[in-house]
Amino acid sequence: MRKRERQQLIASLVRQEGFSTQQQLVAALGKMGFRITQATVSRDLRELGVQKVAGRRGKARLQISQANGQRNRRAVLSRVLRESEAHWQEAQNLVVIQLQPGAAPSIGRVLDELGHPDVIGTVAGDDTVLVVLADATKAKKMVDFFTETIAKPNDFASEFGIGDAE
C-alpha cells in the first residue's frame, strides 16, 4: 500500500471509528490485513493533522484538525523540498521545480493539498513540477514562498494568506 492510500485509509478510519489511541488504530489496521508499524501510523497522523481531543463523556479520541493539517502540509512541503534537493526557477507566470527522480509527484500533491491562493495548478512528472500562476508577479512571490518554506518551515504562512503562522 502506498503512502497516500494508507493515509486516506487512516483518515477515513479516524473520522468513522472514534479511536482514542494510536495503538487501537494500528490494531484495527492489522485486523484489516495491513501490517503497519506504530511509528508509521504516528508519522501519518502528524502529517494528517490528527490530534487527541476530549470526546463525549470526557473520553479522549483522535480527530483531524484542519488548522493542524495546513501547518503539517507546509512542514511536509519543506521537508520534501529539502530532501529532494529542489531547485526552482520562475519563467513568466510559471515556476519550474527540479528535483531528484521520483520526488515530483509528492511535491505536486502537497502543493495541491496546501491550497496556496496564487496557484492555478500543478503538473508533476518524475523529477520536475510545473507550477502555474496567474502572472509573473505571482510567480516571483511563489519563488519567495519556496525559499521561505525551506528557511522557516513553520513561520511563513500569514503573508501568503494560507492560515496562521505558528
C-alpha positions in Angstrom: 0.0 0.0 0.0 1.3 3.4 -1.0 1.6 6.3 1.5 -1.3 8.3 0.0 -3.6 5.3 0.1 -2.5 4.4 3.6 -3.1 8.0 4.8 -6.6 8.1 3.1 -7.5 4.8 4.9 -6.2 6.1 8.2 -8.1 9.4 7.8 -11.3 7.5 7.0 -10.9 5.3 10.0 -10.2 8.2 12.3 -13.3 10.0 11.1 -15.6 7.0 11.3 -14.4 4.9 14.2 -13.5 7.3 17.0 -10.2 5.7 18.2 -8.8 7.1 21.4 -5.2 5.8 20.9 -2.8 5.1 18.1 -2.5 1.5 19.3 -6.2 1.0 18.7 -5.8 2.3 15.1 -2.7 0.1 14.5 -4.8 -2.9 15.8 -7.7 -2.0 13.5 -5.4 -1.8 10.5 -3.9 -5.1 11.4 -7.4 -6.7 11.5 -7.9 -5.4 8.1 -4.8 -7.2 6.9 -2.4 -4.2 6.9 0.9 -4.6 8.8 1.8 -1.0 9.6 4.1 -0.1 12.5 3.0 2.3 15.2 5.9 4.7 14.2 4.5 4.9 10.6 1.0 5.5 11.9 2.3 8.2 14.2 4.0 10.0 11.3 0.9 9.6 9.2 -1.3 11.1 12.0 1.1 14.0 12.4 1.0 14.7 8.6 -2.7 14.4 8.5 -3.1 16.9 11.4 -4.7 14.4 13.8 -4.7 15.3 17.4 -6.2 13.9 20.6 -9.3 15.8 21.8 -11.8 15.3 24.5 -14.8 13.4 23.2 -18.2 12.7 24.6 -18.3 11.7 28.3 -14.7 13.1 28.6 -13.1 10.2 26.8 -10.2 11.2 24.5 -10.5 10.5 20.8 -8.4 11.1 17.7 -9.6 13.9 15.4 -8.4 15.5 12.2 -7.8 19.2 12.7 -8.0 21.4 9.6 -5.6 24.1 11.0 -3.0 21.5 12.1 -3.4 19.8 8.7 -2.4 23.0 6.9 0.6 23.6 9.1 1.6 20.0 8.7 1.3 20.2 4.9 3.6 23.2 4.9 6.1 21.2 7.1 5.9 18.3 4.7 6.5 20.6 1.7 9.5 22.0 3.5 10.9 18.6 4.3 10.3 17.1 0.8 11.8 20.2 -0.9 14.9 19.9 1.3 15.2 16.1 1.0 14.8 16.1 -2.8 17.4 18.9 -3.2 14.9 21.0 -5.0 15.9 23.9 -7.3 13.3 26.3 -8.8 13.2 29.0 -11.3 10.5 31.3 -12.5 9.6 31.7 -16.1 6.9 34.3 -16.8 3.8 33.0 -15.0 5.4 29.6 -14.2 7.7 28.2 -11.6 9.7 25.1 -12.6 10.9 22.9 -9.7 13.6 20.4 -10.5 14.1 17.6 -8.0 15.6 14.2 -7.6 14.0 11.4 -9.7 10.7 10.2 -8.2 10.1 13.3 -5.9 7.9 15.4 -8.2 4.6 13.6 -7.6 4.9 14.2 -3.8 5.7 17.9 -4.2 2.8 18.3 -6.7 0.4 16.6 -4.3 1.4 18.6 -1.3 1.2 21.8 -3.3 -2.3 20.9 -4.4 -3.4 20.0 -0.9 -1.9 23.2 0.5 -4.3 25.2 -1.5 -2.0 28.2 -2.0 -4.2 31.1 -3.3 -1.8 32.0 -6.1 -1.5 28.5 -7.6 -3.8 27.9 -10.5 -2.5 24.3 -10.9 0.5 22.0 -10.9 1.8 19.4 -13.3 4.2 16.8 -11.9 6.4 14.4 -13.8 9.1 12.2 -12.3 11.7 14.9 -11.4 10.0 18.2 -12.4 7.0 20.1 -11.2 5.5 22.9 -13.2 3.5 25.4 -11.0 1.1 27.6 -13.0 0.4 31.1 -11.6 -1.7 34.0 -13.0 1.2 36.3 -13.8 5.0 36.9 -13.4 4.5 38.8 -10.2 2.8 35.8 -8.6 5.5 33.6 -9.9 8.1 35.7 -8.2 6.1 35.5 -4.9 6.0 31.7 -5.3 9.7 31.6 -5.7 10.0 33.6 -2.4 7.4 31.3 -0.9 9.6 28.2 -1.6 12.7 29.9 -0.4 11.0 30.9 2.9 9.4 27.4 3.2 12.8 25.8 3.4 14.3 28.6 5.6 11.5 28.7 8.1 9.0 25.8 7.6 6.7 26.9 10.4 6.8 30.6 10.1 5.7 31.8 6.7 2.0 31.3 6.1 0.4 34.6 7.0 1.8 36.8 4.2 0.6 34.2 1.7 -2.9 34.0 3.2 -2.9 30.3 3.8 -3.6 30.1 7.5 -1.9 31.4 10.7 1.8 31.4 11.1 3.0 29.4 14.1 
